Amino acid sequence: MASPSTVLITGILGQDGSYLADHALRLGYHVLGGIRGEPTPDRTWRLRHLGIHEQVSYIPFDLGNADSIHTALRQSQPNLIFNFAAQSSVGDSFKMPVQTAESGGMGALHIFEYARTADHPCRVFQASSSEIFGDITDSHHSEDSVFNPKTPYGATKLFAHIMAEAYRASYGTHVSTGILFNHESPLRGGNFVTKKITKSMVAVKQGRMSSFSLGNLDARRDWSHAKDFVDAMWRMLQLDQPDNFVLASGQLTSVREFVNLTAQALDMKLDWQGTGTEERGVDTKTGRTIVQVNPEYYRPYDPAQPLADVRKARRLLNWSPKHSLTDLIQDMVRFDLSHDI
Ligand code: GDD
């Protein structure tokens, strides 16, 4: 029987999993990472960066394989499960809809089923996404807004989200969901736009790159620091009643403005010239083009993100974010200036 304070984290090698592991270890919990494959140095860099790799135990866990999930859970008997593992790129979900659905949808369901049938108390956090909203239907989107996803990723996340509600209503299972708007950090993967921007702008500043390309510069997102979200997720599982919570900052910023803020953090300034695919960001000091538009990075469907209503999380979780967008960008830039990851 595992100790009464075992936390199992799926997706522990990713951004949220790593910060959550750090949070749980600081609180004295035993942290188990459910992973597919080996914990090789190139895959565990985030945990190593946080200095916690040695404190984490690993267990084989394949979200695409029901037997692997149930075996891992029966062996480890966790009291808290944080389910982050999934194909997490909306962009990639257009290229691999089936794998996205299998890991993100059925994988989550097997975890809920374990929590329902376990002979010990087991609470689950499920990472939902703002992608489940799809089209904008309200001035501010809350836990009660209409869900109408249009991307394979959003549809998968909605399946798991509604299953979590069904398990709560049908069986009283303690599953909470965080409807997560975008959350970033120095540990963000380079396939997401924020990391691509900070990393590329730092490379330009250091003379290692002359320019880089982005897709939709007008896309607006609500970006928060992942550390703030991890704090809120932990609070969710401390509540007696499981529930759904929107996590966001409540502020939308365009990709173009994120580039400007990154430039500012690097003591640079860009002048935007041209429109559409001809638009480019020119360094006002050197006159060189740093940012171009490449339609290859456009998505088949790129819904506008709604404004978030975060009042419920602030009230019931007694939570408020500690980092502003400027803090987040400075944190990312500081990291990228001294690491090439
Ligand atoms: N990745 C990427 N690369 N996105 C770009 C680029 C580019 O070169 N240029 C513009 N964008 C735009 C995308 O079209 C999108 O509108 C926006 O930047 C943000 O893209 P991502 O950083 O890839 O994040 P996302 O919003 O699609 O998804 C993230 O947030 C969701 C929550 O809202 C992921 O973290 C999801 O897992 C998460 O659920």
Boltz pocket constraint, residues with backbone or C-beta under 6 A from the ligand:
constraints:
  - pocket:
      binder: B
      contacts: [[A, 88], [A, 89], [A, 90], [A, 91], [A, 128], [A, 129], [A, 130], [A, 131], [A, 180], [A, 181], [A, 182], [A, 183], [A, 191], [A, 192], [A, 193], [A, 194], [A, 196], [A, 213], [A, 214], [A, 215], [A, 216], [A, 217], [A, 219], [A, 220], [A, 221], [A, 255], [A, 297], [A, 298], [A, 299], [A, 302], [A, 303]]
      max_distance: 6.0
